[in-house]
Amino acid sequence: MFRIRVGVYRVIYAVFTNEEYILIGKIVRRSESTYRDLDDLAKQARAQLSKIISDK
């Protein structure tokens, strides 16, 4: 998982280089809770990627 700052917002995303995909996990205004539950977000990203690959 990676994050970038865009003004007051944070973009949390995952890069899957072997599959050539970038999945945006969430875009949120920066707060104390911005980075909570990143493990769950990573699991969801992997599940979405598996679905995308199986649908090919």
FENCORBEL-V144422 format. One record per residue. N is the residue number from 0. OMEGA is omega in whole degrees, -180 to 180 (999 if undefined). Layout:
# FENCORBEL-V144422
N & OMEGA
N & OMEGA
This chain:
# FENCORBEL-V144422
0 & 179
1 & 176
2 & 174
3 & 179
4 & 175
5 & -175
6 & 179
7 & -177
8 & 174
9 & 176
10 & 180
11 & -175
12 & 178
13 & 179
14 & 177
15 & -172
16 & -179
17 & -179
18 & -179
19 & 179
20 & 169
21 & 179
22 & 176
23 & -178
24 & 177
25 & 174
26 & -175
27 & 173
28 & -176
29 & 175
30 & 179
31 & -177
32 & -176
33 & -173
34 & 175
35 & 175
36 & 178
37 & 177
38 & 178
39 & 179
40 & 178
41 & 178
42 & 179
43 & 179
44 & 179
45 & 179
46 & 178
47 & 179
48 & 178
49 & 179
50 & -180
51 & -178
52 & -179
53 & 179
54 & -178
55 & 999
